[in-house]
Amino acid sequence: MPASKAKNLSSLFRTAVKTTTTTAATATTTTSSSSFSTPAQDATLKHFVSSLDTSSSPTASISNFIKRRYVKVKSPESSSSCSTKTSFSSSLPILNLDPLSDSEDSTKQLSREISSILSGGELVTSPDLQGADDGEDIAEKVLNIPWFSNLSHNHISLHRKEVSRERKQKWVYKSSQGNRFNRLISMCGQKLGTETTIQVFGKLGRETGVKEYNALIGLCVQRVRSSDDEDVALEQIHMAFRLFESMREQGFQIEEDTYGQFLLYLIEMGMEQEFHFFCGVIGKDNPRSLPRLGYYEMLLWIGVNNEEKIQELCKYIAVDNGGDNSTLRENYLLALCESDRKKELLQLLEIVDIMKLSPPKSVANIFRSLGRLSLESYAENFLMAFKNCNYEAENISNFISSYVVSIPNLAVEDVISKFKNFHAKLEVTPSSSSYAELITYCCDSLKVHAALDLVDEMCEVGLTLSIEVLHSILHATEESCEFNLVHRIYSVICRQDMTPNNETFRSMISLCVRMKDFEGAYGMLKDLEKMNLTPSANMYNAIMAGYFREKNTYGALMVLRQMELADVKPDSQTFSYLISNCDREEDIIKYCEELKHFGVQVTRQIFMALINAYANCGQFEKAKQVVSNKGIPVKNLNEIKSVLVSALASHGQMSDALDIYEEIKQSGSNLEPKAVISLMEHLQSDGELSRLLQLLKELKDADYWVDGCCRLILYCVRYKHLRSAVDLLKQLKDNFCNDEMAMEVLFDEVFSQVGESEFTHLQIGLDLLQVIKDELCLSPSRKCLDFLLSACVNAKDLQSSLLIWKEYQAAGLPYNVLSFLRMYQVLLASGDYKSAKILLNKIPKDDIHVRCVIKACQTSYIRSKSTKGKKKKKVKGKG
């Protein structure tokens, strides 16, 4: 919901408060969902809106709450008993679990999706193909299996193992269990409603605990954020209140993991009254949370720009009464630091003794704020104070790293230098955790060499290096394409006697493969035994993928043989590689048979592989039949159809590809970005500009949009659509936020096309040059002018070349050997030998390659000219 509607929503709350005596007070909560239609639920909403204390000041601070309102609260139990309770469970509709009910199909569908999520989200079909007719195509057998069947424990075990292949491309450093559970809660909440979801878990024998409540409240926040409907927003806020109340009734204390996400939403919307109402609910149940609520209160006043309240809380921080309110002060100060309120922060730092702040984490946040605000003198004074009072050295080192990595617009090398200088000045030894923070900073900046140098320093002084730090370096190595550094990383592992895991080795093997070091990759597989690790299918898949990228089918098939010798069973990713690289239909059938033999589940990757394989074989009708299989879950259908669009487009079946694209649009779905780019790449005939512009509009992801826009600009240049090219360049400039380097790279690519094209493209190149200068207010790069000179050679256009020659000087670009050679070539091609001879004297001829180019130009243009002259004389003589 847009922030501009927050006031309307707040007024809706107040209107409901005033009219709770009538049924109209709850009419605004009616939606299409049956989960909110019972009288008991309407009564609960009535209680909720009437509970908003409109008579009290909406700007009462948490510090006042402590003084006035909650000081008498002795325990969560007593507070719960004295508060007005809402019977949450009594308002829950009864979930009809009768297998013969009218909603049987819906229940089965829900069961399938729940099972799919719980088993990793990849379950598509059963591997059991027995009993099929012998004459049936084995690939069709695979596609015609029921989506959900009774899996044996063995099949479930196999499936769980192959779920891990989802992680082969990107690093995953923590368990996906939490994500999977949140997906389950989200899907159940959307299908059944929040209340019925709680009942479902009860029917399944799972009590509703804090984790479930947190996920459901998160779902309420997600819904209210995504909705423009004020009634829906009110309904979801009401539901969050009921969930809070239900937690209290069941004896759960409402902690920050539960209320934090909801309060942040209220702060974002500037809903002050609702914020204080919920703080009251939370504070009554859990008085220990009051200091932490102060953090959110400060964020609220900062968010709504209430300077009076901000100053009031700052005064509260400055006055140290002792007692139990020090934690509240810390939370107020922490919110100020995170919001980078420089004026208030400086005032408080002159008064507050930060050395009295209890948790080092709070102090580290202050140093991060000092770094973001570039307040080095304050940071240095505080660090010196900590040093002089014999504060723990490890914490001081952590404060230094927190400060230096937060300084904006500072080169990585300078950040490292500051880190070392501070430690030397304070005579403090860097800690493992401070090194880890600095290394992570280097990795985020893709400065892998600097990160490894820091690792070497850690090892030299005997500090412990965690495998997680090494994981971040491996990830940065992949992102920066510095694959050769994998050997240096592996050397660190061996020297430090570290304990890598399977994912560590998979990544290192993948990096070896990316630089075509297959021998090194196999060598790492052999070293697994030394580390007491077992090879996985993902490791072999990485090698197989590398061979297929190199079009080395024999090498890829040898990987399959190595897997057999190592007793490693292939998974769905293995077979997706094998199938997608088939160029014969019999090979497709063979691998489908082997897939059945190994009991591998048919996943969406297999469906995609079948589409690509059939397209490679020219069997386009069979490729189209894949998407009609009933075993494909609805959630994967659009992605698989998009793969079909790409496969057809790349094999010249553009008409069919566009038909499926239109079908996807009519169904209300969107083509996947990769498929959109594929269509743009292959729609390169003249007359497709309007369609290409429409495709560009469908790219919502920024990176894909830039890719598509660049392709479209090149298309416009190729077919001389100058105005469209200019409009796209302006959009691209806005997208790059005036990043001149990025624009320069694009212009170089555009003008390279002009330089390599026929002479007829010279004029659009000159027009674009004028646009860059006049409308985009940018200077042309050297490469742009070089390419234009090359176009002048093709066009033999002396006049235009002289204009471009002047542009070098206008752009502040001194002439170099290459520009001299290109201009020499233009003069020869246009027949101005006198000027060419003068220019030749200015060209340095020390380099043998330069002399070769000069000779080639003379051979090409002077001799060809003399040859033409001789032919003309012969013709005249005969005449």
N, C-alpha and C positions, 0 to 999 in steps of 0.2 A: 504494500500500500504506500503510495507516495506520501512524503512528509507533509505536503500541502493539505492533505485530508485529515491530518491528525486532529486539528481543531474541531472538524465536523464530528469525528468519532468521540472526542471528549464531550462535546455538547450532547451527543446522543446518549452518553452515559448519564449526564445530568438530567436530561429529559426523562430518562427511565426512572431515575431516583424520585422525581416529583410525581410520577404517575404510576407508582407501584400498586396502588389500590385498584387499578383496572387491568383487565387482560390485555389492553393495548400496550401496556408497558413492556410486554414481552414479545409483541408482534414482530419487532425488528430482528429477532433472532431466528425467525422461521426461514429455513432453507429447504432445498430439495432433498436433503438428507433426512431419512426417517429416524436417525439417531437422536434428533432434538425435538421430538414432537409430543412427548408424553406430558401430562399435567404435572407430574412430579418434577420433571425437568424445568417446566415453566416456573414452578414455584421456587426452584433452586436459583434460577436466574433472577427472580424477583428479590430473593434474599441477597443475592450478590450485589445488584445495583443499589439496593437500599442500604447496603453496608458501607457504601462510600460516604465517608463523613464530610459532607459538604459544608457543614457548619464550622469545622475546624479549619485553621489556616493551612492551605496547601503547601506552604513554604516552610513548615516546621522542620527543623533539622534533626538529624539523627542524634546529635549531642543533646538536644532538648528532649528527645525521646528518652534518652538515658536518665536525664534529670527528673522528668515529670511522669512519663507514662509507664515505663517498664521496670522501674527500680523495685517495685513490689513483687515482681515475678520471681518466684523462688525456683521453680523447676519447670521443664517442658510439660510434665504431667499436670501440674496445677494450672498452667496457662491453658492447656487444652480443655480442662474441665470447666473453666470459667468462661470460655469463648462459646459463641453460638455455633452449634454443629450443624453441618449439612449432611443429610443422609445420602451419600454418594451412591452406595450400593443399591439402595432401594429404588433409585431412578434408572437403574440399568435395565434395558429391555432383555427379555429372555431369548437366548440364542437357540434357535430351532435346529437341533442336530439330527432330526429325523431323516434317515437316508432316503425315505420315500417322499420327502417334501418337494414342493414345486421348485425350490431353489437348488435342486440336486446338482444340476449342471454347474451352477455358480459355485457351489461348495466344492465340487471336484476340481474346478479350475483353480480355486483358491488353494486347495490341497496340493495341486501340482506346483503352483508358484512358490508356496511355502517350502515344499520339499526341494525345489530347484535352488532356492536361496540357501537353505540349510546345507545342501551338498555342494555349494560353491558357485551356483548360478550357471552351470554349464550343462546341466542334464538336458539332453534333447531326445535321445531314443535309447531303447534297450539294445544290447549287442546280440541278443538271441535271435538268430536268423534261421534256426532249425525249422524244418517243416515247409519251407518254401519250395515252390515248384522248381525242378531242375532246369527247366528251360528259361526261367526268368532271369533277366539281366541282373547280375549281382549288385551293381550300383543301384538299381531300382529297388532291390530287396532292402538295401541299407536305408533308402529314403522312405520306405513304406512301413516302417516299424512304428507301433504306437509310441507316443511321446513319453508316457508315464506308465511304468509297469512295476510289478513286484520284483524288486531287486534283491538278489541274494546278498548275504554279508560280504562275500568275496567281491562281487561287482561293486558294492558300495566302497569297499576298501580300495579297489583299483581306481575308481572314479575320484576318490579323495586325493590319491597320489597325483593324478593328472591335472587336478585343479591348479597345482603349483605352476604349471606352465604359463598361466596368466602373468606371472611375474618375471618372465624371462627377459622382457625388453627393458623394464624399469625397476629401479631398486625399491624394495619394500622392507623397511627396517622394523616394523612392528606387526603384530598379529592382525589379521583382517577380521578377527572374530567380532570386534566391536562394530566395524563397518557393516558386516553381514547382519548382525543383530538389528542395527538401525534400519537397514533395508527391509528386514522382515517386519519391524514395527511400522515403518512407513507404509508398506504395501498393505498390511492388515488394517491400519488406520484409514487408508483411502478406500479400501474395499468394504469394510464393515462399520467404520465409525470408531471413535476412540473408546467409547464405553464398552461396546461389544468386543473390541480387541482384548480388553482386560478380562472379559468373561471367557473368551477363547482360551487364554492362557490358563484360566482356572479349570476349564474342561480338560485341558491337556495335562493337568496335574502340576502346573507350574505356578507358584504363588507370584502375585504381582509385587515385586520388590523395588528398591530404589532405582536399579538400572532400568527397569521397565518404565517406571514413572518418568525418569529423566528423558528417555527416548520419546515418550508420548508428549511431554511438554515441549520437547524440541520440534515435534511434528506440528504442534499448535503454532509455534513461532514461525516455522517454515511456511505454514499456510497463510498466516496473517501477513507475512512479508510479501507473499506472491499474489495477494488478492487486492483488487481495486474496489471491492464491494465492502462498504462500511458495515453492513449487516453481518457479513461473514467474519469480518475482523472482530466485531463485538462478540460474536458467538465463540470464536476461538479464544479470546481473552477470558470469557466466562468459563470456558472449558479448562483453561489453565488454572483458574481459581478453584474449580471443583477438584482438580487433581491435587492441588496443594492441600485442600481440606481433607481429601481422602487419605493422603499421606499422614496427616496429623492424626486422623481417627485410627489409623492402623499402627500408630506409635512410632512412625519414622520422623526423624528430625529433618527439617528442610535445610540442606547445606548448599554451598555455593554452586556445586555441580548442577543442582536442580534449579535454583532461582537465577543464576548469573545470566544465562542466555535470554531469559524473559525480561529481566530488568534492563539489559542492554537494548532490547527492542523498544521498550517504553522510553528510554533515554533518547534513542535515535529519533523517535516520533515526537519528542518533547511533551509527553503526556505526564505532567507534573502530579496532578491529582491521583491518577491511577498508580503512579510510581509510589507515592506515599501510602496509599491504601495497601498495596502489596507488601511494602516494607513493614507495615503494621502487622499484617498476617504472619509474615516470616519472623519478625522480632518477638511476637507473643509466644510463638512455638519454640524458638531457639534464641534465647537472649545472648548466647555466645556469638551469634552472627552479627550483632549490632555494630561492632567496630568495622567489620568488613562491609556492611551496608553503607558505612560512611564513605567508603571508596566510590561506590556507585552514586551516592548523593552528590559528591563533588563533580563527578562526570556529568550528572544531570544539569547542574547549574552552569557548568562550562558549555554544555551542549546548547542550552537555551539562552546563553549570553546574559545571565542574570548577575551582573557585576556586584550588585549589593550583597547577594547571598555568598558569592565567592569571597568577597572581602570579610564578611562575617565569619566564615569558616576559617579564613586565613588568620584572623585575630584569635580564634579559638586555638589554632595550632600554636600560635606564638606564646600564649599564656600557659605555662606549665604548672598545673595545680598539683602535680604528683598524682597519687591514687591509681585507679585502674583504667584511666582514659588515655594512656600513652599509646596503646594500640590503635585507638581511633584516630589520634593525631597522625600516626604513621600512615594510615590508609588515606587520610585526606591529602597528605604530602605526596604519597605515591601517585594519586590521581592527577595532581598538579604536574608531577614529573612526566607522566605518560602523555599529558596533553601539551607539554612544552610551553607552559605559560611562563615566559621568561621573567616578566616584571615581578609577578608574585613569588616566583621561585627564588629570585635574587633577594627579595625582601626577607623571606623566611630563612634563607641560608645564613643571613647575617644574625639571626636570632636563635634559631634552633640548633642544638648541638647534635649533629647527625651521628656522632660517636655513641650516643645513648640509644640509637635505634637498635632494637633487639635482633631481628633476623638479618644476617648479611645480605640476603636476597633483596631486602628493601634498600639497603645502602647501594647495592649494585645498580638498582634501577635509577637511583639518583645520579650515579656516575654516567649511566647511559644518557640521561637527559642532559647532563653537562657536556657530553660529547656531541649530541645532536645540536646543541645551542652554541657549540664552539667556545665554551667557557673554560679555557685551559688554565688560567691563573687560579680559578676556584678549585679545579680538580687537583692541581699541584699542591695547593695549600692544605686541602683536606687529606690528601695522601700523606703529606709530611706529618700532619697531626696524628694520623693513625699510626705512623711509624714511631713517632716520639712517645706514644703512650703504650708501646709494646703490644700493639694489636697483632693478632695471628698473621704470620707472614703469608700463608696460603691465601687468606681472604684479601689481603692487600694486593697480591698478584692478580687475583680475580677482578678486583676493582679496576686495576690498570687495564686489563683486557676489555672489560665492559666499556670503559671510557674510549679507548683508542678505536675499537671497531665501530663505534657509533658516530665518529666524526664524519660529516658529509664531504663529498667532493675531494677526497684524499686518495692518492694513488696507494695501491697495496704496499708497494715498497716503502712509502712514507709511514704507513700505519705500522708496519713491522719495525721500522726505525724508532718510532715513538715508543713502541712497546719495550724495546730493548733499552732505550735511553732512560725511561722512567725507572725500570728495574735497577739499572746501574746507579742512577742518582740516589735512589732510596736504599741501595745495597740490599735488595730483596731478590731471592732466587725465584725464577718463574715456576709456577705450579703446573701439574699435569692438566688440570682443568682450564687454566688460563691459556696454555698452549693449544688445547683442544678447541677453545673458542676462536683463537686466532687462525688455526688451520681451517676451521669451518668457514670463517670469513674469506680466506683465500680461495677455498673451493667454490663458494658462492660467486666469487668474481672470476672463476675459471683460471686462476693463477696456480696451476698444478705444480710447476717447478718450485715456486715459493713455498707451497705447502709441504713438499717433500724435503726442502731444505730445513724447514722447521722440525720435521720428523727426525731428520738426522741429528739436529741439535738436542732434541729430547733424548734420543738414544745415547748420545755422548755423555750426558749428565746423569744417566741412569734413571730417567723418569719412565713411568709406565705408559705404554701406548695401547689404547683400547682398539679392539677390532672395529668398533663403530666409527672411529676416526678414520681408519683405513678405508672403510666402506664409502665414506663421503669423498675421499680422494679418488677412489675407483670411479665413482659416479661422475665426478668432475672431469676425469680423464676421458671418459666416453663422450661427455658433452662437448669438450674442447677438441676432440678428435686427435689428441696426442697419445695415440695408441701405444707407441713405442715405450712409454713410461711404465707399462705394465711390468716389464722385467725389473725395473728399479723397485717397484712396489713389492714384487714377489721376493726380491732380495732382502727387503726389510723384514718380511714375515719370517724368512728362514734365519736371518741373523738374530732376531729378537725372540726366536723360539715361540712365536705367537700361535694361537689356536684358531685358524680360520674355520669357517663353516662351508657347507656345500654351495651357498649362494656366492660366497667370496670367490670360490674356484670357478663357478659358472661365469662370473663376470670377467675374471682374468682370462679364461679360455676364450670368451667372446672377444675380448680386446686383442688377443693374439690372432684370432681369425680375421678381425677387421683389418689388420695390417698384413694379412695373407701368410702369417707364420703358422702354418698348419703343423709343422714339426714341433714347434714350441707348445702348441695347444695339446697335442698328444702327449708331450712330455709332462705337462701338468697333470693329465689324467693318470699317468703312471705314478706320479708323486703322491696321489691321494692315499695310497696304502701307507706311506710313511706317516701321514697325518691321522691315520685311523679313521679315514672317511670312505664312504662308499660312493662310487660314481652314480650319477643320476641321468635320466633320459634328457633332462634339460641341457646338461653339459654336452652330450653327443649331438643334440639338436642344434646347438650353437655352431658346431663344426660342420654339420650337414648343411645348414643355411649358408655358410660361407662358401662351400663348394658349389652349391647351386647358383650363388651370385656370380661365381667365376665361370658358370656354364660347364663345370666339370662334373658331369653326371657320374662318371666312373668313381671319382673320389667320394661323392655323396653316397653312392651305393656301398662303398667300402665301409663307410661309417655304420651302416646297418649291420654289416658283417661283424664289425668290432663290438657293437652292442650285443650281438648274439654270443660272441666269445666271452664277454664280460658278464653275461647273464643279466643284462639290463633290458627290461621289457620296453618296447617302443610305446609312446603315448599318442594322444590325438594330434599333438603338434608335429610329431615325427611323421605321421601319415598325412597330415595336411601338406607338409613340404613335399613328400613323395608324390602325392596325387596331383597337386597343383603344377608340378613340373613334368607331368606326363604329356607326351605328344602322340600317343597311340591309345586307342580305346581299349585294347586288350590289357594295357598296363594299368589303366584305371580299374578294370575288373579285377586284375590280380591283387592290387593293393587293398581293394575293398574286401576281398576274401581273406587277406592276411589280417586286416583290421578286425574282422569277425573272429578269426582264429585266436587272436590275443585278447579278445574280450574288451576291446577299447570302445568307449562310448562315442557315439556320433555327435559331435559338437558343432557349433556354428562355424568353427574353422574348417571342419570337414565339408560342410555345405558350400562354403566359399571356395574351397579347393576344388570341389567337383565342378563348380561353375567355370573356374579358370581353366581346368583341365579340358572340359568339353569344348570351350572356346578355342583352346590351343589346337584341338583336333578338328576344328571346323564344324563340330556338331552343335550348332547354335540353338536348334530346337530343343535338344536335350539339356543344354545349359539353361534355357528358359523354363523347362519343366521342373528344375530343382526347386525354384521358389514356390511352386504350387504344392509342394509336399505338405501334408497336414501335420507332420511331426515338428515343424518349425514353430517355436513359441512366438506369440505375437510380438513380444518385446524385441526379438531378433530379426523379425521379417524385414523391416525397413532397411536395416544394415545389410542384410543379404541381398535384397533387391538392388541396393546401391552398388554392391560389388558386381552384380549382373550388368548394370548400366555401364560401369567402367570397362568390363570385359568386352561387351559388344562394341563400345565406342573404339577401343584400342585395336579391335580386329576389323574395323571398317564397316560395321553394321550400325551405322549412325541412325538410320531411320527407326530400327527396332529400339535402340538405346533411348531415343527421344520419346518414343511411344511409352516406354516404361517410366520415364521421367515424368511425363504428363499424368500417367496413372498414379504415381506416388503423390503428386501435387493434388490431384482430385480427391485422394483419400484423406487429405488434411495433414499429410506428413511432409517432411523435408528431406531432400536428397542429402546424403552424407557429404561433407566438404570435399573429401578425396574424389568422390565421383563427380562433383561439380567441376573440380579442376580438370579431371580427365575429359569431360565433355568440352570444356573450353580449349583444351590442348588439341583436340581432334576436330573441332569446328573451325577450320582455318580457310575455308573457301570464301570468296568475296560475297557480300550480301548477307552475312550473318551477324552484323554489328548489333542489331536490336536484340537478337536472342542472347548474344554474349553479354550485353549490358544487363539483361534480366537475370542471367545466371550469376553475374557478379553481385547483384542485390541479395541473392540467397546465401552468400557467404557472411555469416555473422562472426565467426572467429577471426580475430585481428590478423593473425599470421596467414591464414588461408586467404583472407581478403587481399592482403598485400601481394601475395603470389598471383592471385587471379587478376588483380589490377595491372600488375607488370606485364602479364601475358597479353592483356587486352590492349595496353599501350603499344606493344610491339605489333599487334594485329593492325591497329590504327595507322601506324607508320607504314606498314607493308602495303596497305591499300589506300594510303594518303587521306585518311580521315583526320585532318588537322585539328578541327574544332573539338572533336571528341577526345583526341589525344591530349589537348591542352586542358580540358575539363578534368580528365583523369589525373593528369600531373598535379593539378591544384589540389584535388582530393588527397592524393598521395602525400603531398607536402604537409597538409593539415594532419594527416595520420601520423607522419613521422615527427610531428611537433617541431618542425624546422630543423630537423637533424640533417645538416648539410652533407655529412659524410655518406649517409644512406642515400640521399638524393643523388649524390655524385656517382655512386655505384650504379644506380638505375639509369642515369643519363648516359653513362659509358656503354651500358648494354644497348640502349636505344640507338645511339649514334654508331655503334658497331654494325648494327643492321643496315644503317644508311650507307656506311662505308663499303659493306660487302654486297650491296644491291646494285641493280643496274643504274645507269647514269640518270634515269628519270627520277630517282629518289633524292637527288641533290637538292632540289628546291624545297621539299618538305623538311629536309635537314636544316637548311638555312632559315626557314620559317620557325622551326623549333628553337634554334639558337636565339632568334630574336625574342621569342616568348620567354625563354629562360632569363634573359637579361631584363626585359621590360615588365613582364607580368609577375614572374616569380621572384624577381629581384635577386637573382643568383648569378655567380660568375661561372662561365663554362670551365670544365676541367681540361687539362692538357690532352687527355685521351679523346674527349669530344672533338676538339679541334684537329687532332691527328686523323681521326676517322673522316672528318669532313674534307680534309685535304686528300685523303684516299679517294673519296667520292668525286672530287674534282679531277683526279687522274682519269677515272673511268669516263667522266663526262667531257674530258679535255677542255675544261672551262677555266681559262686563264683569269678572267675578270673576277669570278667568285673566289678563286684561290688567293688573289691579292687582298680581297676583303678579309678572308679568314686569317691571312698572314698578319694583318694589322690587329686582329683580335688577340693574338698571343700577347702583344704589348699591352693592350687595354686590360687584359686579365692579370697582368703582372707576371706572365710566364716567360722566362728567358728562352730563347731558341736553343735547342740542343741538336745533337747529331741527327736524331731521327726526324725532327722537324725540317732540318736542312735537306735531308735526303728525300723526304716526301715532296718538298717544294721543288727540288731539282727535277724530280720525276714529272711533276705537273708541267714545268716549263718545257721539258723535252717533249711530253705528249702533246702539248698545244702548239709546238713548233717555234717557240721563242728561244732559239739556240744561243742568241747573244746574251740574254739574261741568264740562261742556264750556265754559260761559261763563266760569267762573273760570279755567280753563286758557288760554282764548283771550287773556286779559289778560297772560299771561306770555310769549306768543309774539312775538318781534321781527317787526315788519311793515315794515321799511325796504325789503326786497327785493320787487320787483314780482311775482316768481314765487311768493313765499310768499303774497302777497295773493291771487293767482290760485288757488292750491291751497285756501286757506281758503274762498273764494267757491264753488269747485267742490264742496267738502264740504257746505257749507250748502245748496247747490242740490240736491245728491243726496239728503241725508238729511232736512233740515227740510221742504223743500217736498213731498217724497214722502210724508212723514208727514201733512202738512196735507191733501194730496190724498186720502189714504185716509180721513181724518176726514170730509171733505165727502161722499164717496161713501156713508159709513155713514149720515150724516144724511138724505141723499136717500132711501135705502132705508127708513128709519124713517118719513119723511114719507109715502111711498107706502103704507106699511102702515097 
